[in-house]
Amino acid sequence: VIVRSIVEGRESGFKPGTAEEKLEPYMDAYHDVVAQLTGKATAFENFIKQGKIVCRSTGILRSLNWRNSVIVFDEIQNANLNELSTVVTRAARGSRIIAIGDSKQDDLIYSKYDTSGLGDFSKIIETIPEYFNIIKFRPEDVLRSGLSKAYTQAYEAFTSAK
């Protein structure tokens, strides 16, 4: 199960379409990753058709329960605490959650109405270490490219000097 909060970095207005159509642009990265892992360009779409991968927005999770599933909640810095809590409480027996976020990439800073729940969520899960392991990456852990790594390190130095 792949879960995302649908938040944009800049306002682009109302988008028509079904829940799946609205979520589709946020799934591009997963198409690429699954294609790289499997060597098949259409693997992501095939897994969705087979029901092996399910994609959901945090706005449509009430009453769902995922048993014996791996729930990947990505870009959690763009979810408020209520959304984070909703996703965690969807995990039924035999499920695991992988929550991925970067506080420096918070798109909710542009919102007049909402704030990221990542900080509070981190504090909450730190109190139940028997259920959560927290892995924190540093700029030197960047694997994308030399440029990406150098920029991340320079950005960290720049922002910490402010």
Disulfide bonds with the S-S distance in Angstrom:
none
